[in-house]
Amino acid sequence: MTAHAFRTLYERLRSQAAAQPTANGRCGAMRHLTPERVAAAAAEVRLGRTVSLSAPIETEPGPDSPEPATHRMTGPGTRDLGSAGLHFATDSFAMNVHGDADSHLDALCHVVFDGELYGGVPASTVTAEGAHSLSVDLLENGIVGRGVLLDVPRLRGVSWLEPGDHVTSADLVAAEAAQGVHVGPGDLLFVRVGHRLRRSGLGPWNVAVARAGLHPTALEFLAERAVSVLGGDGNNDTAPSAVEGIAFPVHVLAVQAMGIHLMDYLRFEDLAAVCAGAGRWSFLCVVAPLRLPGATGSPVNPIALL
């Protein structure tokens, strides 16, 4: 895709998003997730089954995690372990939120393009002290809505998409038809490329160089269906990039142009198995990011309820 073609797509999607005002006190694509749609999503729970969409946090360095999360015990002291009385086990945790291994959510302040954040907010609102606009604080009450999983490797009859492969709008439409589900306004759309299954089977690799993801033109599907959230088991963006000179075109289009919160590096194997067994690919989904004032994202463990 040429840079010119990308710019044309970017301007069109940005203009469409700008023409839709804030609703229900929510900005960005979250405006599509109305109270009525949240209430309707509760009807998706029929089995009473809960499934995590997150991968365990990585604490060992690897090709896709050179700066893994750190976890250390801060108590009790060795002298306390065998002594009488009350003691507490305590620990400390630190994480590079936007790494290439751990499940996380991108806030709308995460992507800067042409000196602006989503909605034309100046990039200068992101300072050394944190983001003063569009931070993860916007989701302080969480995200609850109808989730839909589209399994592209299942559609193509493979275990996973190879690094560098693209998911197109045609793939998403075909997956809907094959799975008997329809993506609609306010939905949380999850697109499986099989990244986690490939990683567990073949081992981690440098995903900054090669990974499967969505083609930028697939974002037209999200705009047409008024999707509120996009989650992937990879980075959502393909590497190498499909656009000349822009490394993360899907992030630019989704977050900065359309105001869609992204979730990267989720895990769908358990969910796909449950959905296939139940014969349906929609569910109630609950996402609860940490309340981190000024943060550009958060570790996240989305829960599907079927």
N, C-alpha and C positions, 0 to 999 in steps of 0.2 A: 504494500500500500504506500503510495507516495505521500510525502509530507503535505502536498497541496490537497490531496483527497482527504487526508486526515483532518486538516483544518476546516474543510467544508463540512465534514461530518460533525466536528466539534462545535462549530458555530450553529449548526442546525439543532443539535441536541441541547445546547446551552440556551438557545432562544426558546425552545419548547419548555424547558424547565422554568425559565424566568417568567413565562406567561402564566404560570400556575402559582397563585399567591399562597402564602402561609395559611394553613387551616388547622383547626383544633389545637392551636398553640404550638404546632410543630412545623419546622422548616425543612427544606429539602424534600426528598422523596418520602420521608416519614409522614408527610401530610396525607398520603394515600391510605395510611393505616388508621382508619377512622374507628371510633368506639364501636360502631355497628359491625365493622369487619372483625374487630377483636372478639366481640361477643359471638359472632357467627363461627369463628375459628374454634371456639370451645366445643362445637359439635363434632370436631374431628376426633375427639377422644372416645374410643369405643373399646379398646382392649385393656385399657388401664396400664399400658406398657410405657416405660420411660427409657430413652436411649440417649447417651451422650454423643455429641458431634465433635468433641474435642480430642486431641491426641495428648498423651502424657507429655509433660514439659521435659525438654531435653536438658540434662545437667552435665553431659560429657561433650567435649568438642568434637566436631566432625566437619566434613566438606561443606555441608549446608548450615553448620552452626559453629563458626569459629569462636564466637563469644556466647557460650551457652549460659543459661540461667545459673545462678549460684544459690545454693541452699546450705546453710550451716546451723548447727545447733548452738544456742547461746546458754542453755541451761538444761538440767541442773548441773552443778559442778560435781567433779568426781567424789568429793568428800561428802556430798549430799546423798549420793545414790543409795548407800546402805545405812544412812542415819535415820533416827526416829523423827517423827513430826511430818509436817506438810512441806512438799517441794513441788515445783512446776517444771515440766519440760517446755522449753521455749526455743524458738528458732528465728532465723532471718532469711529473707528471700529477696533476690534482685533479678531483674529480667530486662533484656533488650527487647522491647515490645514488638518492634517491626522487623524481627529477624526472619530467616527463611526456614525455620523448623517448627516453631511453636504456634499454636492456634491463637489468633488475636483479631481484634476488631480495629478498623481504621476510623478515626473520627473525621469529620468534615474539614478540620484544619490541617489534616495530614498532607494534602497535596497542594503544592504551590505551582501555578502555571502562568507564565507571562506576568509575574508579580502579583497575582491575585489568588485568593482562596475561592471557594464556592460562593456564588451570589455577588461577585465583585468585591468581596471584603479584602482590603489591602493586606498583603503578606506581612506588613510591618506589625500587624496585631499579634504575630508570633514572636515572642521575645525570649531572652535567656531565662526569664522567670516563668515562662509557660505561654500557652495560647490564651489570648484574652477574648477570643470569639470562636464559635463553632467547635469548641473542645468536646471531649467525651461527656462533659456535664450535660449536654443536650439530652443524653439518654439516662438521666438520673432515675427515671421511673422504669427503665428497662424497655425491652422490645418483646411484645407478645402478639402473635398473629399466626396466620396460616402459612405453614412451610410446605414447599414442594421440592422434591428431589428429582432431578433429571439425570439419569445415569447414561452418559454417552458411551462408555466402553460396552455396556450391556447392549446398547443400540447397535453398535458396530460388531458385536460378537467377539470382543477381545477382552483381556483382563485389565488392560490399562492403555491409555494413549501414550505413545512414545514422546520423549522430550522434543519440543519444537513443533508438535502437532497443534492444530487450531480447532476450536469448537466454533461452528458458525451458527447463524440464525436458523439455517436449514436443519442443522443437527438438533437444535432445541425444539423446533416444530415437530420433527420426526420422532424425537424422544417422547414428546407429549402424546402423539398418536399411538406409539408403541406401548406406552404405559397407561393409556386411558385416563390422562389427567390434563387439566387445563390451567395454565398460569394466569392469574387475574390481578386486578388492582389491589395494592396493599400487600401482596404476597411476599414472603421471604423465600427467594429462589436460591436453591443450592444445586450447583452443577458439579457432578463427579467426573473427574478425568482419570481417576485411579492412581493418583500420585502416591498416596500412602501405601497402597498395596504394592506398587513397584518398589518403593523405598524399603519396605519390610522384606520383600523377596530378594532384591538385588543389592540392597545396602544403599546408604546415602550417597549422594553425588553433589557436585557443585551446580546447584540449580540456578545460580546467577548467570550461568552460561547456556544452560539448556533445560527447559521445562515446558510442559503442555499447559495450555490455557485457552482463554477465549480470544477469538479474532475481534478486533475493534468494532467491526460492523455488526457483531452480535449484540452490541449495546442498543441497536435499533429495536431489537426484540423487547428488551427491558423497557424502553421508552414507550413502545406501543402498548405493552401490558400494564404500565404504571406500577412496576415492581418497586417495593420499598427498600429491600435489602438484598445484597448479593453475597453468597458465600461459596467458597471453593475449597477443594482439598489440596490445591496448589496455591499459587500466588494470584490466581485469576488472570494474570498477564502471561503471555507466552514469551519464552526466550529461545532463540534470538527474537527481538521485537519484530512485529509485522510492519512497523512504520519506520521509515528512514529518519534517523536523528532523534527519535523519541523512545526512550527505553521502556516506559510503562504506560502505553496509550490507554489501556482499559482503566487503570487508576485515574488517569486524567479525565476520561470521559465520565466514568461512574461517579467519582467523588467530587471533582472540581467543577465539571460541567453540569451534572445532573443531580448532585446532592444525595447520592446513594451511599449509605454506609456499607463498607466492604468487610467481610471476614475472610482471612487468608489462612491456609494450612490447617483446615479442619480435617476431620476423619469421618468417612461415610460408610465404611465396610459393615459395621454393625447395623446401621440404619438401613442400608440397602438390603441386607438379608431379611430384616423384619418387614420392610415394605413389600419385598417380593413374596414372602410367606403370607402376608395379609392380603395381597392382591390390590394394594392401593398405595399411592405415592405422595399423599398429602397428609398433614398432621398438624397438631397444635405445636408451636415452637415458642420457647421462652429463652430469651437472651438477657443476661444480667451483667453488663460491664461493671467494673469497679468504679466507684465514685472518686475519681482522681481530678480535682480541680485543675484546669489548665492543661490536661494531658492530651496528647495527640492520638491516643489509642488505649487499648486495655487488653490484657490477657482475658480469654473468654471461654466459657464452657457451655455452649448452647445445648438445651435439652429438648428433644422431640418427645411428644406425648401422643401415643396412638391408641 
